[in-house]
Each structure stands twice: as C-alpha cells, then as structure tokens.
C-alpha cells in the first residue's frame, strides 16, 4: 500500500498491567514492526506506532493477544506527531 503519509499509524492498546513486559517483549522481538511507549498516567495503556506496511502483521498479533486475554482493547487513532503546518 503506497501512501504519501510519512508518519506511522497510531494504535492505543489497553492491556492487563501484569502482562506489560510480555506484550512489549513480543513487539521488541519483531524487528521494526512497531514501536511502543507507555502512558505516564495510566500503566494499562500502551501507544504503538506502526509503519503502514506492517499494519496487517501488527493487527494479527494484537488479535491473538486479545483472544488470549492479554490485550483488553485496542483502537486506531490519529498519530499525535502528524501535525499539519498552519498556512
């Protein structure tokens, strides 16, 4: 899929806090599939930045983690760094 957007796709994932390192470890093991950050105010929320070319693989893993109960919910959103310049 070709896109003019140079920014990654953005997903917000809600997890069971006790599985944070497990979920993060899975994505750190997958080279350049997704990059995560944690929400400083809520440890149950992880933000993922996903290159468009890796979205299907990312979602496949998220679906599996959700089915097994590690991920409680997920939502695609607007990348907070994709700021349009003002004219």
PEHURA-V193832 format. One line per field, one symbol per residue. burial: # if it has 9 or more other C-alpha atoms within 8 Angstrom, else .. A space follows every 10 residues. Layout:
# PEHURA-V193832
burial: ???
This chain:
# PEHURA-V193832
burial: .......### ######..## ..##..##.. ..####.##. ..######## #..##..#.. .#..##...# ##.#....#. .......
